[in-house]
Amino acid sequence: MSDEKKLAIIATKGSLDWAYPPFILASTAAALGYETQIFFTFYGLQLLKKNLDLKVTSVGNPAMPMPMPVPVLMQTLPGMQGMMTSMMKKKMKSKGVASVDELRELCMEAEVKMIACQMTVDLFDMPTNEFIDGIEYGGAATFFEFAGESDICLYI
Amino acid sequence: MASFDAELDASGLNCPLPILKAKKALAGIDSGQVLHIIATDPGAIKDFEAFAKQTGNDLLESKEEGGKFYFLLKKS
C-alpha cells in the first residue's frame, strides 16, 4: 500500500535505557498503521541478539535519577553496573513498563522490518546465529531505499 | 454505561502497552463492535484520543473514575 505512512528508524545504541525508544516508537507506529523499518548499526546491533544482555550505567550520564547520590568514582567500582541494571529492571517491572524482549516481540508480530548493518556485523565479527530470526542484512543504500520514501525518519 | 462486545483490562501496564494490546483486541472483533478498555496509565487518555484519530476508530467514551481510566472504542 503506497498510501500507508512510513517510519524509518536508525538504532545506534545498545544499552538497556536506549533500547526502549526504537522499540516503543516502532511498535506504536505499527499499531497506528505505519509501515516501519529499523536499521540497526554499531552498538544498536546488540538489540537483535537472541539473548539480550543489556545494561545501564550512570557513568557519563549525570542526568540518570538515582535513589541516593553516589560519587562518580564509586559508580565505576566493579559490580556497580550490574547493580544499577538490576535496580532499573526492577523499577520498570514495578511500573508496568514492558521488557525489551516483550517490545521487540510485539514489533516482530506487527511486521516491523528489522535490518542489521552488514558492515558492523563484519567489523565486530558478530556471529549471525546469535541474532533473532526474521531479520535482514543490508547497508546504507538499503536503508535509504525505504528512508527516502518515509514520512518520519529518526536517528536514535 | 453503554454496552460493549469485548473487554481489555490494561490495568498496571504503562506506555505503549495499553495501545498495543488495544490494537490486538480490536483485531479480534468485528467492524461496528465496541471494545471496553480499562487502564491505569494517566497518559492513556491522550493516547487513546490520538490512537482513535489516527486509526479511524471511534472513541465513544473516555472517563476517569476512582483513579482508573475507562474507554469505549468502536471498531471502524
gemmi code that builds the backbone of each chain (N, CA, C; Angstrom):
import gemmi

chains = {
    "A": [
        ("MET", (0.848, -1.199, 0.000), (0.000, 0.000, 0.000), (0.877, 1.240, 0.000)),
        ("SER", (0.728, 2.052, -1.017), (1.596, 3.216, -1.123), (1.067, 4.407, -0.318)),
        ("ASP", (-0.230, 4.380, 0.060), (-0.761, 5.496, 0.834), (-0.488, 5.308, 2.328)),
        ("GLU", (0.124, 4.188, 2.687), (0.454, 3.924, 4.076), (1.598, 4.847, 4.512)),
        ("LYS", (1.487, 5.402, 5.723), (2.586, 6.233, 6.219), (3.788, 5.345, 6.557)),
        ("LYS", (4.977, 5.948, 6.482), (6.182, 5.146, 6.735), (7.065, 5.789, 7.790)),
        ("LEU", (7.626, 4.953, 8.660), (8.567, 5.407, 9.691), (9.874, 4.645, 9.536)),
        ("ALA", (10.959, 5.378, 9.440), (12.291, 4.759, 9.356), (13.101, 5.164, 10.583)),
        ("ILE", (13.687, 4.167, 11.255), (14.482, 4.452, 12.456), (15.878, 3.858, 12.287)),
        ("ILE", (16.891, 4.607, 12.722), (18.239, 4.048, 12.820), (18.518, 3.880, 14.307)),
        ("ALA", (18.776, 2.660, 14.749), (19.085, 2.397, 16.157), (20.584, 2.179, 16.297)),
        ("THR", (21.247, 3.073, 17.041), (22.710, 3.009, 17.114), (23.236, 2.664, 18.505)),
        ("LYS", (22.339, 2.588, 19.483), (22.810, 2.398, 20.859), (22.365, 1.064, 21.438)),
        ("GLY", (23.214, 0.489, 22.289), (22.954, -0.860, 22.782), (22.863, -0.985, 24.287)),
        ("SER", (22.481, 0.087, 24.958), (22.302, -0.040, 26.406), (20.824, -0.231, 26.728)),
        ("LEU", (20.538, -0.681, 27.943), (19.157, -1.008, 28.334), (18.221, 0.188, 28.174)),
        ("ASP", (18.664, 1.357, 28.614), (17.795, 2.538, 28.525), (17.557, 2.959, 27.073)),
        ("TRP", (18.609, 2.905, 26.260), (18.474, 3.332, 24.871), (17.825, 2.275, 23.977)),
        ("ALA", (17.569, 1.102, 24.521), (16.876, 0.070, 23.739), (15.400, 0.411, 23.611)),
        ("TYR", (14.896, 1.192, 24.548), (13.454, 1.475, 24.580), (12.935, 2.354, 23.445)),
        ("PRO", (13.536, 3.537, 23.189), (12.936, 4.416, 22.175), (12.667, 3.752, 20.823)),
        ("PRO", (13.634, 3.027, 20.222), (13.305, 2.455, 18.913), (12.156, 1.453, 18.961)),
        ("PHE", (12.152, 0.588, 19.988), (11.112, -0.449, 20.032), (9.744, 0.124, 20.439)),
        ("ILE", (9.724, 1.102, 21.331), (8.446, 1.733, 21.712), (7.849, 2.448, 20.506)),
        ("LEU", (8.674, 3.235, 19.823), (8.158, 4.020, 18.704), (7.769, 3.119, 17.528)),
        ("ALA", (8.571, 2.106, 17.264), (8.273, 1.221, 16.138), (6.991, 0.431, 16.387)),
        ("SER", (6.826, -0.117, 17.589), (5.630, -0.914, 17.870), (4.383, -0.042, 17.858)),
        ("THR", (4.498, 1.176, 18.401), (3.338, 2.074, 18.422), (2.990, 2.532, 17.004)),
        ("ALA", (4.007, 2.871, 16.230), (3.762, 3.294, 14.855), (3.059, 2.184, 14.078)),
        ("ALA", (3.514, 0.956, 14.278), (2.890, -0.171, 13.593), (1.422, -0.288, 13.991)),
        ("ALA", (1.132, -0.071, 15.283), (-0.251, -0.138, 15.768), (-1.100, 0.975, 15.156)),
        ("LEU", (-0.472, 2.074, 14.804), (-1.186, 3.196, 14.203), (-1.280, 3.060, 12.680)),
        ("GLY", (-0.728, 1.986, 12.178), (-0.850, 1.726, 10.748), (0.336, 2.138, 9.900)),
        ("TYR", (1.440, 2.516, 10.534), (2.644, 2.873, 9.774), (3.359, 1.606, 9.306)),
        ("GLU", (3.937, 1.687, 8.126), (4.885, 0.661, 7.713), (6.216, 1.088, 8.331)),
        ("THR", (6.854, 0.203, 9.085), (8.007, 0.616, 9.886), (9.232, -0.252, 9.652)),
        ("GLN", (10.374, 0.404, 9.559), (11.661, -0.306, 9.449), (12.629, 0.248, 10.483)),
        ("ILE", (13.427, -0.650, 11.070), (14.514, -0.203, 11.939), (15.824, -0.737, 11.365)),
        ("PHE", (16.775, 0.157, 11.204), (18.105, -0.223, 10.736), (19.028, -0.200, 11.946)),
        ("PHE", (19.581, -1.356, 12.307), (20.433, -1.467, 13.493), (21.888, -1.390, 13.080)),
        ("THR", (22.605, -0.426, 13.644), (24.007, -0.291, 13.275), (24.871, -0.085, 14.523)),
        ("PHE", (26.135, -0.367, 14.389), (27.063, -0.285, 15.521), (26.472, -0.916, 16.791)),
        ("TYR", (26.453, -0.208, 17.917), (26.066, -0.837, 19.186), (24.593, -1.219, 19.201)),
        ("GLY", (23.828, -0.633, 18.282), (22.408, -0.972, 18.171), (22.185, -2.438, 17.825)),
        ("LEU", (23.210, -3.080, 17.238), (23.074, -4.493, 16.871), (22.873, -5.406, 18.076)),
        ("GLN", (23.287, -4.930, 19.249), (23.070, -5.719, 20.482), (21.582, -5.977, 20.704)),
        ("LEU", (20.742, -5.078, 20.182), (19.293, -5.193, 20.377), (18.683, -6.319, 19.551)),
        ("LEU", (19.486, -6.914, 18.666), (18.980, -8.007, 17.831), (19.432, -9.378, 18.324)),
        ("LYS", (20.194, -9.411, 19.415), (20.674, -10.696, 19.948), (19.514, -11.514, 20.512)),
        ("LYS", (19.585, -12.828, 20.298), (18.562, -13.714, 20.877), (18.538, -13.543, 22.381)),
        ("ASN", (19.708, -13.633, 22.987), (19.788, -13.444, 24.431), (20.216, -12.013, 24.723)),
        ("LEU", (19.241, -11.197, 25.066), (19.534, -9.799, 25.351), (20.210, -9.700, 26.706)),
        ("ASP", (21.371, -9.072, 26.716), (22.064, -8.870, 27.997), (22.416, -7.383, 28.069)),
        ("LEU", (21.384, -6.552, 28.119), (21.590, -5.113, 28.057), (21.785, -4.536, 29.451)),
        ("LYS", (22.654, -3.547, 29.517), (22.956, -2.960, 30.822), (22.803, -1.449, 30.774)),
        ("VAL", (22.674, -0.865, 31.959), (22.587, 0.577, 32.054), (23.704, 1.052, 32.980)),
        ("THR", (24.226, 2.228, 32.677), (25.272, 2.762, 33.548), (25.029, 4.251, 33.805)),
        ("SER", (25.374, 4.676, 34.996), (25.234, 6.098, 35.326), (26.521, 6.847, 35.000)),
        ("VAL", (27.591, 6.082, 34.696), (28.873, 6.735, 34.394), (28.747, 7.520, 33.082)),
        ("GLY", (29.068, 8.791, 33.143), (28.944, 9.626, 31.955), (27.519, 10.084, 31.712)),
        ("ASN", (26.623, 9.773, 32.638), (25.226, 10.182, 32.487), (24.733, 10.818, 33.786)),
        ("PRO", (25.106, 12.081, 34.010), (24.748, 12.736, 35.277), (23.243, 12.964, 35.432)),
        ("ALA", (22.472, 12.786, 34.358), (21.024, 13.027, 34.434), (20.250, 11.812, 34.913)),
        ("MET", (20.927, 10.672, 35.069), (20.202, 9.476, 35.476), (19.731, 9.595, 36.925)),
        ("PRO", (18.404, 9.459, 37.152), (17.903, 9.580, 38.526), (18.445, 8.448, 39.392)),
        ("MET", (18.941, 8.788, 40.571), (19.494, 7.785, 41.480), (18.696, 7.828, 42.784)),
        ("PRO", (18.500, 6.658, 43.397), (17.769, 6.662, 44.669), (18.523, 7.435, 45.763)),
        ("MET", (19.843, 7.466, 45.634), (20.663, 8.249, 46.573), (21.900, 8.741, 45.819)),
        ("PRO", (22.488, 9.876, 46.230), (23.660, 10.357, 45.497), (24.853, 9.419, 45.674)),
        ("VAL", (25.478, 9.055, 44.565), (26.670, 8.203, 44.618), (27.805, 8.945, 43.908)),
        ("PRO", (28.932, 9.174, 44.589), (30.050, 9.875, 43.931), (30.497, 9.133, 42.675)),
        ("VAL", (30.903, 9.894, 41.663), (31.241, 9.314, 40.359), (32.286, 8.206, 40.473)),
        ("LEU", (33.299, 8.423, 41.296), (34.363, 7.427, 41.452), (33.804, 6.093, 41.961)),
        ("MET", (32.821, 6.184, 42.861), (32.168, 4.972, 43.392), (31.381, 4.248, 42.301)),
        ("GLN", (30.810, 5.044, 41.385), (29.973, 4.462, 40.323), (30.775, 3.565, 39.391)),
        ("THR", (32.098, 3.763, 39.389), (32.944, 2.970, 38.482), (33.426, 1.668, 39.122)),
        ("LEU", (33.081, 1.428, 40.370), (33.554, 0.217, 41.051), (32.941, -1.043, 40.437)),
        ("PRO", (33.680, -2.163, 40.486), (33.141, -3.418, 39.945), (31.814, -3.768, 40.635)),
        ("GLY", (30.872, -4.221, 39.834), (29.580, -4.622, 40.390), (28.531, -3.530, 40.362)),
        ("MET", (28.976, -2.274, 40.240), (28.018, -1.169, 40.276), (27.085, -1.193, 39.061)),
        ("GLN", (27.660, -1.493, 37.883), (26.843, -1.516, 36.667), (25.759, -2.591, 36.757)),
        ("GLY", (26.160, -3.751, 37.264), (25.209, -4.855, 37.422), (24.114, -4.496, 38.402)),
        ("MET", (24.505, -3.818, 39.467), (23.538, -3.428, 40.493), (22.536, -2.414, 39.918)),
        ("MET", (23.072, -1.427, 39.205), (22.191, -0.407, 38.628), (21.243, -1.003, 37.598)),
        ("THR", (21.775, -1.966, 36.815), (20.935, -2.622, 35.810), (19.785, -3.369, 36.473)),
        ("SER", (20.090, -4.109, 37.539), (19.006, -4.869, 38.164), (18.021, -3.942, 38.872)),
        ("MET", (18.521, -2.820, 39.406), (17.604, -1.858, 40.027), (16.677, -1.239, 38.986)),
        ("MET", (17.237, -0.914, 37.830), (16.440, -0.314, 36.754), (15.374, -1.293, 36.256)),
        ("LYS", (15.779, -2.559, 36.080), (14.830, -3.565, 35.599), (13.688, -3.769, 36.595)),
        ("LYS", (14.053, -3.751, 37.894), (13.051, -3.933, 38.946), (12.055, -2.773, 38.926)),
        ("LYS", (12.618, -1.584, 38.795), (11.793, -0.370, 38.771), (10.821, -0.415, 37.575)),
        ("MET", (11.333, -0.781, 36.413), (10.495, -0.845, 35.216), (9.370, -1.851, 35.393)),
        ("LYS", (9.694, -2.995, 35.954), (8.690, -4.032, 36.155), (7.597, -3.531, 37.100)),
        ("SER", (8.008, -2.868, 38.164), (7.029, -2.401, 39.150), (6.127, -1.309, 38.582)),
        ("LYS", (6.600, -0.619, 37.569), (5.790, 0.454, 36.963), (5.026, -0.016, 35.724)),
        ("GLY", (5.068, -1.305, 35.452), (4.313, -1.826, 34.309), (4.918, -1.484, 32.963)),
        ("VAL", (6.229, -1.184, 32.954), (6.908, -0.915, 31.678), (7.321, -2.268, 31.080)),
        ("ALA", (7.049, -2.449, 29.822), (7.356, -3.717, 29.162), (8.855, -3.974, 29.149)),
        ("SER", (9.240, -5.259, 29.076), (10.658, -5.577, 28.923), (11.044, -5.346, 27.461)),
        ("VAL", (12.344, -5.217, 27.206), (12.813, -5.008, 25.831), (12.441, -6.220, 24.970)),
        ("ASP", (12.570, -7.423, 25.544), (12.183, -8.657, 24.849), (10.740, -8.587, 24.362)),
        ("GLU", (9.879, -8.138, 25.296), (8.438, -8.083, 25.001), (8.138, -7.077, 23.881)),
        ("LEU", (8.755, -5.907, 23.977), (8.517, -4.880, 22.956), (9.035, -5.322, 21.594)),
        ("ARG", (10.192, -6.000, 21.606), (10.763, -6.482, 20.352), (9.854, -7.535, 19.722)),
        ("GLU", (9.314, -8.407, 20.579), (8.381, -9.432, 20.109), (7.142, -8.792, 19.490)),
        ("LEU", (6.629, -7.732, 20.143), (5.457, -7.024, 19.622), (5.770, -6.375, 18.275)),
        ("CYS", (6.995, -5.895, 18.125), (7.420, -5.319, 16.845), (7.426, -6.395, 15.763)),
        ("MET", (7.973, -7.569, 16.096), (8.036, -8.665, 15.128), (6.623, -9.078, 14.704)),
        ("GLU", (5.734, -9.188, 15.688), (4.342, -9.568, 15.407), (3.675, -8.551, 14.479)),
        ("ALA", (4.028, -7.278, 14.689), (3.414, -6.196, 13.906), (4.144, -5.993, 12.578)),
        ("GLU", (5.022, -6.937, 12.245), (5.750, -6.922, 10.977), (6.635, -5.695, 10.775)),
        ("VAL", (7.224, -5.217, 11.873), (8.243, -4.174, 11.752), (9.468, -4.848, 11.122)),
        ("LYS", (9.969, -4.260, 10.051), (11.119, -4.862, 9.360), (12.396, -4.439, 10.077)),
        ("MET", (13.239, -5.423, 10.407), (14.471, -5.124, 11.118), (15.664, -5.490, 10.237)),
        ("ILE", (16.544, -4.514, 10.062), (17.707, -4.723, 9.199), (18.993, -4.528, 9.998)),
        ("ALA", (19.866, -5.529, 9.934), (21.159, -5.444, 10.616), (22.188, -4.898, 9.642)),
        ("CYS", (22.998, -3.979, 10.115), (24.053, -3.376, 9.293), (25.147, -4.418, 9.037)),
        ("GLN", (25.260, -4.818, 7.783), (26.223, -5.856, 7.396), (27.661, -5.455, 7.733)),
        ("MET", (27.966, -4.181, 7.509), (29.329, -3.707, 7.759), (29.703, -3.864, 9.234)),
        ("THR", (28.787, -3.512, 10.139), (29.069, -3.638, 11.573), (29.220, -5.097, 11.983)),
        ("VAL", (28.360, -5.959, 11.406), (28.431, -7.396, 11.700), (29.826, -7.921, 11.348)),
        ("ASP", (30.323, -7.497, 10.191), (31.666, -7.913, 9.749), (32.753, -7.275, 10.616)),
        ("LEU", (32.586, -5.984, 10.892), (33.587, -5.239, 11.656), (33.848, -5.869, 13.026)),
        ("PHE", (32.783, -6.231, 13.719), (32.933, -6.783, 15.072), (32.903, -8.315, 15.086)),
        ("ASP", (32.947, -8.925, 13.894), (32.881, -10.398, 13.799), (31.743, -10.969, 14.636)),
        ("MET", (30.569, -10.413, 14.458), (29.425, -10.870, 15.256), (28.815, -12.122, 14.618)),
        ("PRO", (28.732, -13.241, 15.381), (28.151, -14.463, 14.809), (26.656, -14.259, 14.533)),
        ("THR", (26.239, -14.498, 13.281), (24.841, -14.219, 12.919), (23.866, -15.202, 13.574)),
        ("ASN", (24.388, -16.363, 14.044), (23.456, -17.291, 14.710), (23.056, -16.802, 16.104)),
        ("GLU", (23.698, -15.727, 16.557), (23.301, -15.156, 17.841), (22.154, -14.152, 17.695)),
        ("PHE", (21.836, -13.812, 16.453), (20.739, -12.870, 16.218), (19.401, -13.597, 16.103)),
        ("ILE", (18.328, -12.859, 16.378), (16.987, -13.439, 16.253), (16.692, -13.752, 14.781)),
        ("ASP", (15.733, -14.654, 14.576), (15.327, -14.994, 13.208), (14.445, -13.880, 12.649)),
        ("GLY", (14.351, -13.845, 11.344), (13.418, -12.914, 10.703), (13.992, -11.542, 10.415)),
        ("ILE", (15.308, -11.382, 10.613), (15.910, -10.086, 10.289), (16.596, -10.163, 8.920)),
        ("GLU", (16.886, -8.987, 8.382), (17.595, -8.945, 7.108), (18.935, -8.237, 7.303)),
        ("TYR", (19.814, -8.404, 6.332), (21.116, -7.743, 6.399), (21.241, -6.779, 5.225)),
        ("GLY", (21.815, -5.617, 5.493), (21.940, -4.648, 4.408), (22.871, -3.522, 4.776)),
        ("GLY", (23.043, -2.618, 3.849), (23.926, -1.479, 4.063), (23.179, -0.162, 3.956)),
        ("ALA", (23.946, 0.920, 3.879), (23.365, 2.260, 3.873), (22.379, 2.444, 2.712)),
        ("ALA", (22.712, 1.903, 1.557), (21.828, 2.068, 0.402), (20.480, 1.393, 0.637)),
        ("THR", (20.544, 0.222, 1.321), (19.308, -0.494, 1.662), (18.427, 0.378, 2.541)),
        ("PHE", (19.065, 1.045, 3.504), (18.315, 1.920, 4.401), (17.647, 3.054, 3.627)),
        ("PHE", (18.390, 3.662, 2.734), (17.835, 4.818, 2.013), (16.697, 4.445, 1.068)),
        ("GLU", (16.695, 3.205, 0.611), (15.629, 2.781, -0.274), (14.276, 2.985, 0.418)),
        ("PHE", (14.227, 2.668, 1.709), (12.983, 2.842, 2.472), (12.899, 4.252, 3.066)),
        ("ALA", (13.999, 4.721, 3.653), (14.001, 6.021, 4.343), (13.679, 7.175, 3.401)),
        ("GLY", (14.101, 7.037, 2.151), (13.859, 8.091, 1.174), (12.390, 8.325, 0.907)),
        ("GLU", (11.587, 7.294, 1.184), (10.149, 7.430, 0.961), (9.383, 7.553, 2.268)),
        ("SER", (10.117, 7.661, 3.386), (9.434, 7.673, 4.683), (8.861, 9.052, 5.000)),
        ("ASP", (7.835, 9.056, 5.874), (7.240, 10.311, 6.344), (7.998, 10.816, 7.560)),
        ("ILE", (8.520, 9.877, 8.353), (9.290, 10.232, 9.550), (10.566, 9.407, 9.543)),
        ("CYS", (11.675, 10.050, 9.863), (12.956, 9.344, 9.908), (13.689, 9.759, 11.183)),
        ("LEU", (14.019, 8.780, 12.026), (14.629, 9.089, 13.315), (15.985, 8.420, 13.472)),
        ("TYR", (16.915, 9.145, 14.037), (18.232, 8.604, 14.359), (18.320, 8.509, 15.877)),
        ("ILE", (18.399, 7.284, 16.380), (18.390, 7.110, 17.839), (19.679, 6.453, 18.302)),
    ],
    "B": [
        ("MET", (-23.502, 2.617, 31.852), (-22.508, 2.575, 30.784), (-23.060, 1.861, 29.554)),
        ("ALA", (-22.648, 2.356, 28.428), (-23.074, 1.732, 27.167), (-22.588, 0.287, 27.115)),
        ("SER", (-23.222, -0.504, 26.277), (-22.822, -1.913, 26.192), (-21.577, -2.053, 25.323)),
        ("PHE", (-20.914, -3.166, 25.493), (-19.713, -3.417, 24.686), (-19.617, -4.889, 24.335)),
        ("ASP", (-18.783, -5.213, 23.375), (-18.685, -6.584, 22.878), (-17.458, -7.322, 23.393)),
        ("ALA", (-16.431, -6.559, 23.762), (-15.208, -7.191, 24.281), (-14.575, -6.267, 25.309)),
        ("GLU", (-13.792, -6.851, 26.192), (-13.176, -6.027, 27.239), (-11.680, -6.309, 27.338)),
        ("LEU", (-10.922, -5.241, 27.582), (-9.474, -5.366, 27.754), (-9.094, -4.668, 29.053)),
        ("ASP", (-8.517, -5.434, 29.968), (-8.046, -4.815, 31.218), (-6.546, -4.583, 31.110)),
        ("ALA", (-6.174, -3.324, 30.904), (-4.756, -2.968, 30.777), (-4.257, -2.293, 32.054)),
        ("SER", (-4.899, -2.597, 33.166), (-4.503, -2.001, 34.445), (-3.073, -2.382, 34.795)),
        ("GLY", (-2.302, -1.426, 35.275), (-0.927, -1.694, 35.696), (0.074, -1.622, 34.553)),
        ("LEU", (-0.406, -1.550, 33.340), (0.505, -1.503, 32.187), (0.808, -0.059, 31.802)),
        ("ASN", (2.046, 0.155, 31.398), (2.478, 1.501, 31.039), (2.679, 1.636, 29.522)),
        ("CYS", (2.810, 2.858, 29.078), (3.006, 3.196, 27.666), (4.129, 2.369, 27.045)),
        ("PRO", (3.987, 1.796, 25.878), (2.829, 1.874, 24.975), (1.914, 0.647, 25.050)),
        ("LEU", (2.026, -0.154, 26.109), (1.313, -1.441, 26.148), (-0.210, -1.341, 26.044)),
        ("PRO", (-0.875, -0.379, 26.738), (-2.339, -0.322, 26.580), (-2.766, -0.145, 25.118)),
        ("ILE", (-2.047, 0.691, 24.380), (-2.376, 0.917, 22.968), (-2.120, -0.346, 22.139)),
        ("LEU", (-0.970, -0.979, 22.383), (-0.621, -2.166, 21.598), (-1.609, -3.303, 21.856)),
        ("LYS", (-2.009, -3.447, 23.134), (-2.957, -4.518, 23.466), (-4.347, -4.184, 22.914)),
        ("ALA", (-4.700, -2.898, 22.898), (-5.992, -2.491, 22.335), (-6.030, -2.790, 20.839)),
        ("LYS", (-4.921, -2.522, 20.176), (-4.830, -2.795, 18.739), (-5.077, -4.281, 18.465)),
        ("LYS", (-4.454, -5.130, 19.305), (-4.631, -6.577, 19.158), (-6.079, -6.975, 19.418)),
        ("ALA", (-6.652, -6.389, 20.485), (-8.032, -6.725, 20.853), (-9.004, -6.305, 19.746)),
        ("LEU", (-8.726, -5.178, 19.114), (-9.591, -4.702, 18.021), (-9.561, -5.676, 16.838)),
        ("ALA", (-8.390, -6.282, 16.656), (-8.250, -7.226, 15.543), (-9.151, -8.441, 15.738)),
        ("GLY", (-9.532, -8.686, 17.010), (-10.342, -9.855, 17.311), (-11.848, -9.600, 17.289)),
        ("ILE", (-12.254, -8.358, 17.037), (-13.700, -8.082, 16.975), (-14.086, -7.583, 15.580)),
        ("ASP", (-15.383, -7.553, 15.326), (-15.870, -7.155, 14.001), (-16.077, -5.651, 13.907)),
        ("SER", (-16.127, -5.169, 12.704), (-16.404, -3.766, 12.436), (-17.762, -3.390, 13.038)),
        ("GLY", (-17.776, -2.272, 13.756), (-19.017, -1.831, 14.382), (-19.156, -2.284, 15.833)),
        ("GLN", (-18.344, -3.275, 16.226), (-18.390, -3.744, 17.614), (-17.572, -2.820, 18.509)),
        ("VAL", (-17.863, -2.877, 19.807), (-17.257, -1.942, 20.756), (-16.338, -2.662, 21.744)),
        ("LEU", (-15.161, -2.080, 21.936), (-14.179, -2.617, 22.887), (-14.141, -1.715, 24.120)),
        ("HIS", (-14.268, -2.330, 25.272), (-14.162, -1.591, 26.529), (-12.759, -1.783, 27.085)),
        ("ILE", (-12.088, -0.672, 27.399), (-10.705, -0.753, 27.872), (-10.595, -0.130, 29.256)),
        ("ILE", (-9.901, -0.823, 30.145), (-9.639, -0.288, 31.481), (-8.132, -0.076, 31.584)),
        ("ALA", (-7.709, 1.109, 32.012), (-6.275, 1.393, 32.129), (-5.993, 2.210, 33.378)),
        ("THR", (-4.731, 2.155, 33.823), (-4.325, 2.975, 34.976), (-3.237, 3.979, 34.589)),
        ("ASP", (-2.740, 3.883, 33.358), (-1.709, 4.811, 32.872), (-2.355, 6.167, 32.562)),
        ("PRO", (-1.972, 7.228, 33.283), (-2.601, 8.536, 33.067), (-2.379, 9.069, 31.646)),
        ("GLY", (-1.340, 8.587, 30.992), (-1.074, 9.005, 29.613), (-2.076, 8.416, 28.631)),
        ("ALA", (-2.837, 7.419, 29.104), (-3.755, 6.702, 28.215), (-4.857, 7.607, 27.670)),
        ("ILE", (-5.261, 8.620, 28.428), (-6.359, 9.495, 27.982), (-6.007, 10.137, 26.643)),
        ("LYS", (-4.870, 10.789, 26.624), (-4.448, 11.451, 25.377), (-4.090, 10.430, 24.306)),
        ("ASP", (-3.462, 9.337, 24.742), (-3.021, 8.331, 23.776), (-4.194, 7.669, 23.054)),
        ("PHE", (-5.272, 7.377, 23.778), (-6.414, 6.739, 23.107), (-7.130, 7.717, 22.188)),
        ("GLU", (-7.138, 9.002, 22.565), (-7.693, 10.026, 21.667), (-6.898, 10.038, 20.360)),
        ("ALA", (-5.571, 10.062, 20.507), (-4.683, 10.115, 19.341), (-4.782, 8.832, 18.521)),
        ("PHE", (-4.881, 7.704, 19.213), (-4.994, 6.405, 18.537), (-6.267, 6.370, 17.685)),
        ("ALA", (-7.382, 6.805, 18.293), (-8.663, 6.786, 17.583), (-8.607, 7.685, 16.347)),
        ("LYS", (-8.036, 8.866, 16.557), (-7.950, 9.838, 15.461), (-7.133, 9.289, 14.280)),
        ("GLN", (-6.039, 8.641, 14.603), (-5.140, 8.176, 13.547), (-5.558, 6.874, 12.895)),
        ("THR", (-6.340, 6.057, 13.629), (-6.720, 4.761, 13.068), (-8.145, 4.780, 12.514)),
        ("GLY", (-8.885, 5.862, 12.775), (-10.238, 5.966, 12.243), (-11.289, 5.237, 13.061)),
        ("ASN", (-10.873, 4.657, 14.189), (-11.845, 4.026, 15.087), (-12.478, 5.123, 15.946)),
        ("ASP", (-13.709, 4.866, 16.389), (-14.472, 5.904, 17.076), (-14.343, 5.762, 18.605)),
        ("LEU", (-13.805, 6.794, 19.247), (-13.715, 6.782, 20.714), (-15.041, 7.304, 21.261)),
        ("LEU", (-15.905, 6.379, 21.670), (-17.259, 6.748, 22.095), (-17.255, 7.373, 23.485)),
        ("GLU", (-16.346, 6.885, 24.326), (-16.352, 7.371, 25.702), (-14.956, 7.305, 26.287)),
        ("SER", (-14.624, 8.305, 27.114), (-13.342, 8.348, 27.802), (-13.606, 8.981, 29.159)),
        ("LYS", (-13.395, 8.216, 30.218), (-13.678, 8.805, 31.539), (-12.746, 8.261, 32.616)),
        ("GLU", (-12.636, 9.039, 33.691), (-11.836, 8.628, 34.837), (-12.772, 8.380, 36.004)),
        ("GLU", (-12.485, 7.310, 36.736), (-13.315, 7.016, 37.895), (-12.467, 6.284, 38.917)),
        ("GLY", (-12.296, 6.882, 40.074), (-11.546, 6.235, 41.154), (-10.122, 5.880, 40.765)),
        ("GLY", (-9.435, 6.762, 40.036), (-8.038, 6.523, 39.686), (-7.835, 5.594, 38.509)),
        ("LYS", (-8.936, 5.140, 37.896), (-8.814, 4.290, 36.702), (-9.430, 4.999, 35.513)),
        ("PHE", (-9.001, 4.588, 34.345), (-9.487, 5.214, 33.125), (-10.240, 4.187, 32.294)),
        ("TYR", (-11.383, 4.624, 31.766), (-12.251, 3.715, 31.011), (-12.510, 4.285, 29.623)),
        ("PHE", (-12.393, 3.432, 28.633), (-12.593, 3.876, 27.251), (-13.522, 2.914, 26.519)),
        ("LEU", (-14.331, 3.491, 25.645), (-15.147, 2.682, 24.735), (-14.722, 3.021, 23.317)),
        ("LEU", (-14.224, 2.002, 22.629), (-13.688, 2.205, 21.288), (-14.489, 1.365, 20.294)),
        ("LYS", (-15.084, 2.044, 19.326), (-15.881, 1.335, 18.326), (-15.039, 1.094, 17.086)),
        ("LYS", (-14.947, -0.166, 16.692), (-14.106, -0.500, 15.535), (-14.729, 0.005, 14.238)),
        ("SER", (-13.904, 0.641, 13.427), (-14.418, 1.231, 12.184), (-14.677, 0.146, 11.138)),
    ],
}
model = gemmi.Model(1)
for chain_id, residues in chains.items():
    chain = gemmi.Chain(chain_id)
    for i, (resn, *xyz) in enumerate(residues, 1):
        res = gemmi.Residue()
        res.name, res.seqid = resn, gemmi.SeqId(i, " ")
        for name, pos in zip(("N", "CA", "C"), xyz):
            atom = gemmi.Atom()
            atom.name, atom.element = name, gemmi.Element(name[0])
            atom.pos, atom.b_iso = gemmi.Position(*pos), 0.0
            res.add_atom(atom)
        chain.add_residue(res)
    model.add_chain(chain)
structure = gemmi.Structure()
structure.add_model(model)
structure.setup_entities()
